[in-house]
Amino acid sequence: MSPAPDRFDDVEQLPTPALLVDEPALQANIETMSEARPGHSLRPHIKAFKSTALAARLAEAGHDIFCCATVAEMEGMAHAGLGADLLLANEVLDASRLGALTETARITVAVDSDETLAAAARAGVKEVLIDVNVGLPRCGCDVDDAGRLADAARAKGIDVRGVMGYEGHLMEMVDRDKQRAGVAKSMEVLANAHRAVGGDIVSAGGTGTFDINDVATEIQAGSYLLMDTHYAKVGLPFRRALSVLCRVISINTNGNYLVVDGGLKSLGMDHGNPTVDGAEVFFCSDEHTTLIPHEGTNWAIGDLVRLWPAHVDPTVAKHERMHIVDGDRVIDVYDIDLRHW
């Protein structure tokens, strides 16, 4: 029988594939963001790491208001005592479970239509943000409809705290000048909506625009905490902290490729292949990743390999726990307790 998850002292003991979080990098990312976006100028997005233990660390650093993507995340945060100010930054047509949380937590829901507003009202949700389309072809009402929707909410006795808009189409632009211009254009739309809607909050942004969005009163960043190779291309001041620990399980006869025991079922692949120090990723399959080692590197069956994922959010959601490590030493284990819908 394997030891309990909290009894591993060294990464060598971990069953693979296993999710690792580098503690020095994690702490550096917390401190870097805290300096840039202190207090309530940041609303960390839980969807990126799905762990109340990590959320509690952010609250200790002064970031105690949170953004969620699912009803289950909202419930988990409230039940963990982290419900001082929770925003569901996503439209839902069944908000009944959220209404039950309003007695013990501050619950705000994004709405972009009469239907999503009606769902919030039926559930007894008392506060909303008007979600506005600022260029990403996803959720959000037209800027010209924002004021009408806000009036409709107030007519139902619901407090409209302000507006929300996500410039997600600009998050991963490498050309920072073009990105800055794009953000300014999107935020001009959101500012126009805010003038029509009112309220104290302009909620927007993410990890890719945290330092160039000057309109938002709060930034909805989450990936910065663990980072991934896709965001790393932008040149942000955050360190990669998340990896998937695997073992070499096969080496071909000529040694020109090797296989590790983690693949599609342990990695979020929508942003491409993971990267590996000392090798190139040839391809990933369900339970395997095939690597082409760099010249001069030596690998043996049983060696540990850390895969650096291209996308944090779906990678985390594939695992039940994350092992907090300092080098090869396991110093803590955090449950990924918000991973379900």
Buried (B, 14 or more C-beta within 10 A) or exposed (E): EEEEBEEBEEBEEBEBBBBBBBBEBBBBBBEBBBEBBEEBBBBBBBBBBBBBBBBBBBBEBBBBBBBBBBBBBBBBBBBBEBBEBBBBBBBBEEBEEBBBBBEEBBBBBBBBBBEBBBBBBBBBBBBBBBBBBBBBEEBBBEBEBBBBBBEBBEEEEBEBBBBBBBBBBBBBBEEBEEBBBBBBEBBEBBBBBBEBBBBEBBBBBBBBBBBBBEBBBBBBBBBBBBBBBBBBEBEBEBBBBBBBBBBBBEBEEEEEBBBBBBBBEBBBBEBBBBBBEEBEBEEBEEBBBBBEBEEEEEBEEEBBBBBBBBBBBBBBBBBEBBBBBEEEEBEEBBBBBBBEE
